[in-house]
Amino acid sequence: MSSISSATTTAFAATDHAGSYRGLVARRLTILAGLAALLVLSVAVDVSLGPARYALPDVLRTIFAPGAAELQMRVVVWDIRMPMALLAVTVGASLSLAGAQMQTILANPLASPFTLGLSAAASFGAAMAMVLGVAVFPAAVGLMVPINAFAMAMAASLLIFGLSTLRGVTVETIVLLGIALVFSFNAALALLQYFASEQALSAVVFWTMGSLAKATWGKVAITAAILVVCTPLFMRRAWALTAIRLGETRAAAMGVPVKRLRLEALLLVSLLAAVPVSFVGTIGFIGIVGPHVARLLLGEDQRFFLPGAMLSGAVILSATSVLSKAILPGAVLPIGIITALVGVPFFAALILTKGRKAW
Amino acid sequence: MVSLALDQVGARYGRREILSNSSTPPIEGGALTALVGANAAGKSTLFRRIAGQLRGAGTVHIRGAEQADLRYMPQDTAMSAALTVYESIILALKQGGGGWRLSARELAAVDDVLDRFGIAHLSERQLPELSGGQRQAVSIAQTLVTRPKVVLMDEPTSALDLYRQYEILEALRRYARETGAVMILALHDLNQVMRSCTTTLALACGRVVVTGPTLEVLTPAMIRQLYGIDSRVERCSQGCPMMIVDGPAATTVGA
C-alpha cells in the first residue's frame, strides 16, 4: 500500500483510525443506552404524577405487583396513568421517526408530519366530526374523531405520495406541496370553526392543542404495533437511507434505488404519523426536534440515528407529559402547548451551543 | 484484463437526445483514460449512460467485470450530512451489501483509501466542515473503497490545488495499474490529460468523435474542433508534452 501524502504512513496509524471509529461506535451506543435509561426514568416519574398523590415506591410496587395494591391505586396507575405514559412514549417515538425519515428522504431539515400538512389534515378531519358530525366511515360513528383524523392524514400523505411518483417531481416540489396542504387544511379548519357551535368550537380547539388525556391500552397497542412493523423495515434500509443524505446523485451512483426508496419510506412515514396524530391531536414539535436532537447527539448513520430519533422523541414527549402535570398541580395542561413552550428554547439552546454544521 | 467498449450508444432526457451514435474500440484497463469535450458536450450523460442510470440506444460492453464492479463518481461534491469522513467511506463500502457489523477486512479497506488519497488526517472530521478540495478527495476515496474494476469520474480534480491534482492523478494511475481497472476521467485541463492519461475519448455535441492514444487525439486540429481554441503542443524541459493556448480560433469566434 502506498500513500500519496505521507510515505511514512504506518500500519500503526492505519489501525488507529479503525480504533478511533470503534471508540465512536462505543460512544454512540453509550448515548443510546443513556437515552433509554432517561426514558425509563421519565416514564416512572410520569406514572407517579397526577391529581391523586402517590409516592414513587408505591407506584412502582403497583406496577410490578398489581395484585398486592389497593384497588383504587391499581385503577389509577394501570388504567389511567400507564396508558398515558406509554402513549407518550409510542407517539413520541412514532412522530420523531416519521420526522427523521421525512427529513432524510426529502433532504429538508424542516420536513415533519406537521410541516407537510399531515397534522393539519388530521385536525380538519377531526373538526369535520366535531362540527358537522360527518363520519368518513359511517360504520364507526363511535370512533368518528380519530377515524376521520386518520383518514384525512392518510389522504394527505397519499396525495403527496401520488404526486411524488409523477415524472419530474423533485423533493423541493414535495415540500412546497406539503406547505400548500398546511395552508389549505388550515383555511378549511378555520371555515369549520367559523360556523361551529360554541361547544363544538371548544372541542376542536382542545383537540388541536394535542392531549394524551384520552389514552387507552388499545391506542398504546396500535401505535406500538405500527412501530414494531415500520422500524425493522427502516432498519433494513439503514445504509441506503444514510446514503441518500450524501445527495441523490451520489446515492444513485452508489447503487441506491433512490426513487423507490423514497416512495417506500413515504408510505411508512404516512402510517407512522397519521395514527398517532389521530389519537392525540396536533403535537407539531416532536417530529422536528426529536430527529434534530438525535442528529446532534449521534450523527446521521441510520444504525444509530434511527433508534436515537425514536428514543429522543419518546423522551421529549414523556418529559413533556411530566411537565404538563407538574406545572399546575392538580391540572393536566394540553401537551401540544408544553412541547412548543418548553421545547423550542431547549432546542434553540442545543443548536447554538453544539455549533451545528450539518444541513 | 478489464475492458469497456461502446457500440452506437445514445441517451435521452425525456424527448431531448443528449447523446447519440457513440462508439469506441475496447478501452483497456490498467491506465487512465480521459474524456474531454466542451461544457454540455454530454460527458456526464455518457457516464450516467454507462453506469446504467440512463437508458438509451446501443450497448455498453464490459469484459472482465460485472456491472456491480462499476462505480461512478458524480461531479457534485456537496455534502451536508452529519457524518465523519470515516463513516462516509464505510457507507460507500456497505452499499455493495452486507450487514451492520464491520469486519477487520472492511475497516482495513477504509484505512487503505484514506492513506492512498492522503486524507487519513481528516478521518474524524465532519463532512460539512471540509473544504471543496477535501470533499473531492473524500469522494474519490468513497468511489474506490470497494476496489471497482470500472471507474467513471466526473472532473475528479476540479476543486484541487495544483499539488493535490498531481498527487491525486498519480494515486489514480497507481490504482489503475495495481487493479487493472478501466478508469475514465472527465477532465478539462488538457495538460493533466497529456501528462496522466494514456488514452483519450473526445466528445463533441453529444457524440464520441474520436478515441485513441492521447497525443494522437489531442492535436491542434481536434482542440480547435472541440473548444474553438488555437493551440500547439510542445515539450517541457523534462520532455513532457504540454499544450500552449494561442487564443480563440479566428473562424469560430462568434460562431
Boltz contact constraints between the chains, C-beta under 6 A:
constraints:
  - contact:
      token1: [A, 1]
      token2: [B, 112]
      max_distance: 6.0
  - contact:
      token1: [A, 3]
      token2: [B, 115]
      max_distance: 6.0
  - contact:
      token1: [A, 4]
      token2: [B, 118]
      max_distance: 6.0
  - contact:
      token1: [A, 4]
      token2: [B, 167]
      max_distance: 6.0
  - contact:
      token1: [A, 4]
      token2: [B, 171]
      max_distance: 6.0
  - contact:
      token1: [A, 5]
      token2: [B, 118]
      max_distance: 6.0
  - contact:
      token1: [A, 9]
      token2: [B, 115]
      max_distance: 6.0
  - contact:
      token1: [A, 14]
      token2: [B, 111]
      max_distance: 6.0
  - contact:
      token1: [A, 17]
      token2: [B, 111]
      max_distance: 6.0
  - contact:
      token1: [A, 17]
      token2: [B, 123]
      max_distance: 6.0
  - contact:
      token1: [A, 18]
      token2: [B, 107]
      max_distance: 6.0
  - contact:
      token1: [A, 20]
      token2: [B, 124]
      max_distance: 6.0
  - contact:
      token1: [A, 21]
      token2: [B, 86]
      max_distance: 6.0
  - contact:
      token1: [A, 239]
      token2: [B, 94]
      max_distance: 6.0
  - contact:
      token1: [A, 242]
      token2: [B, 91]
      max_distance: 6.0
  - contact:
      token1: [A, 243]
      token2: [B, 91]
      max_distance: 6.0
  - contact:
      token1: [A, 245]
      token2: [B, 81]
      max_distance: 6.0
  - contact:
      token1: [A, 246]
      token2: [B, 81]
      max_distance: 6.0
  - contact:
      token1: [A, 249]
      token2: [B, 74]
      max_distance: 6.0
  - contact:
      token1: [A, 249]
      token2: [B, 76]
      max_distance: 6.0
  - contact:
      token1: [A, 250]
      token2: [B, 74]
      max_distance: 6.0
  - contact:
      token1: [A, 252]
      token2: [B, 53]
      max_distance: 6.0
  - contact:
      token1: [A, 253]
      token2: [B, 72]
      max_distance: 6.0
  - contact:
      token1: [A, 253]
      token2: [B, 74]
      max_distance: 6.0
  - contact:
      token1: [A, 254]
      token2: [B, 95]
      max_distance: 6.0
  - contact:
      token1: [A, 255]
      token2: [B, 95]
      max_distance: 6.0
  - contact:
      token1: [A, 295]
      token2: [B, 82]
      max_distance: 6.0
  - contact:
      token1: [A, 299]
      token2: [B, 82]
      max_distance: 6.0
  - contact:
      token1: [A, 299]
      token2: [B, 83]
      max_distance: 6.0
  - contact:
      token1: [A, 300]
      token2: [B, 81]
      max_distance: 6.0
  - contact:
      token1: [A, 300]
      token2: [B, 82]
      max_distance: 6.0
  - contact:
      token1: [A, 300]
      token2: [B, 83]
      max_distance: 6.0
  - contact:
      token1: [A, 301]
      token2: [B, 87]
      max_distance: 6.0
  - contact:
      token1: [A, 303]
      token2: [B, 100]
      max_distance: 6.0
  - contact:
      token1: [A, 357]
      token2: [B, 126]
      max_distance: 6.0
  - contact:
      token1: [A, 357]
      token2: [B, 128]
      max_distance: 6.0
  - contact:
      token1: [A, 357]
      token2: [B, 129]
      max_distance: 6.0
  - contact:
      token1: [A, 358]
      token2: [B, 80]
      max_distance: 6.0
  - contact:
      token1: [A, 358]
      token2: [B, 82]
      max_distance: 6.0
  - contact:
      token1: [A, 358]
      token2: [B, 128]
      max_distance: 6.0
  - contact:
      token1: [A, 359]
      token2: [B, 80]
      max_distance: 6.0
